[in-house]
């Protein structure tokens, strides 16, 4: 009998996957970077949390992922926390009308929200760092990064779901509350 993943295995799986992918992003994934373009699996996990976790629990996971991303990036502290929270809230609002179970929709969501996240980053950097000037080819970079994130999204969604499935299988079963 196959059990569905409850909210706690999904939250723990998303947090652990995010931590592992953030660390791998600085080591194993660094060989793949093409100039400013790189793999960004954490944005995929934020989108996943936004569609698949309850509001408060997902918010805690996204705050953790943003904090980890801020620590690793060495940039403006709190920037990723705010941007991931905005992306998460958009996903929470969209999940009322949309279903993210199909891989084309996963890819589309990740691509669009990648563009939004990078626009917010560029705007925040322009406001907080006086010496920052957005690159002239920013639209091309946004499109390329969105495509990279969109095409790798099913891989990272699948990795997250695998860990969530393992945690759900070995963890305690969710209790059903009867009226």
Secondary structure, DSSP 4 states (H G I P E B T S, - for coil): -PPPP-HHHHHHHHHHHHHHHHHHHHTGGGGG-BTTB---HHHHHHHHHHHHS-HHHHHHHHHHHHHHHHHHH-SSTTHHHHHHHHHHHHHHHHTTT----SHHHHHHHHHHHHHHHHHHHHHHHHHH-TT----TTHHHHHHHHHHHHHHHHHHHHHHHHHHHHHHHHHSPPPPPPP-
